[in-house]
Amino acid sequence: MMKIAIYIRNYSEEAAPFVCNVFDFLKKNDCELVLYEPFYEEWKQNWDSCYYKTFSCTNELISGEAVDYLFSIGGDGTFLDAANMVGDTEIPIIGINTGRIGFLASINRKNFNECIELLLRGEFEIEKRALLHVTCDSPEPLPSHFALNDVTIHPSVDGSINAITVWMDDKKINTYWADGLIVATPTGSTAYSLSCGGPILPPSADVVVITPIASHSLSVRPIVLPASANIRILVESRTRQFSLSVDSHKTLLPHRSNIIITKEKFHINSVRFFSADFFSVIREKLLWGIDKRNLSLTD
């Protein structure tokens, strides 16, 4: 029997009928379900009177008989939270998109049954997603020590300009006068970094990208660095503090804190089905090739 953990961050009436179909299909295929406890407490009052085992932390995913897969049902933000929940357990994550774009989700409402049948037959591959490891010399605790998408620096007050100096392996790269700075993994290259002009990187690329947010110097552009780089960032702010975001989990840090970013020692395992390669996902999500001249061409 396959044991599957279900992680849903926010209960949604609109998505509930589809979630019910997901549960029914998995149970009919002899899968044992373990639900994220905060979701289950809200769900059981509205839809399903069946009893389910629950989990609320990483240790409960691996205690006793560990789960085989974790299904993240929602958008990319839900997938990022699921990755934080899984941590270094190596439990593969399968994203089921009920949001909008959903770069991280390989399953949607239309292809769910087909993909689960592929999963049960073992017709998929595990994609290892690199992470950033984050530390800081400030006594303030960080919201997380690893990021699947990106580490982002913002002003603590709107309209405040930060001077952000970046070193790679003790060699100065630049001092950025900008509204902020993004350090992104290949996974995160299609998120905030992309909207700020950063390049698209395939998940297998062993690199990170530094992308300024609204740089006050037009000559400054994103730069790609090797994943093995030791990146040090010093932030100077007139407000004496700044905001640090680790995969959207934010905290305020004091002026002149040093942030160290390196490659994390473990990966997040993401399930990818052979019909959904990276470039087909990019074409679909970003509407590449929407040109009548392409209709006569074969892929």
Sequence and secondary structure as in RCSB ss.txt:
>XXXX:A:sequence
MMKIAIYIRNYSEEAAPFVCNVFDFLKKNDCELVLYEPFYEEWKQNWDSCYYKTFSCTNELISGEAVDYLFSIGG
DGTFLDAANMVGDTEIPIIGINTGRIGFLASINRKNFNECIELLLRGEFEIEKRALLHVTCDSPEPLPSHFALND
VTIHPSVDGSINAITVWMDDKKINTYWADGLIVATPTGSTAYSLSCGGPILPPSADVVVITPIASHSLSVRPIVL
PASANIRILVESRTRQFSLSVDSHKTLLPHRSNIIITKEKFHINSVRFFSADFFSVIREKLLWGIDKRNLSLTD
>XXXX:A:secstr
 EEEEEE SS  TTTHHHHHHHHHHHHHTTEEEEEEHHHHHHHTTTT  S  EEE SHHHHHSSS  SEEEEEES
HHHHHHHHHHHGGG   EEEEE SSS TT  B TTTHHHHHHHHHHT  EEEEE  EEEEESSSS  S SEESSE
EEEEESSTT  EEEEEEETTEEEEEEEESEEEEE TGGGGTHHHHTT     TT  EEEEEEES SSTT   EEE
ETT  EEEEEEETTSEEEEEETTEEEEEETT EEEEEE SS EEEEE TT  HHHHHHHHTTTT  GGGGGS  
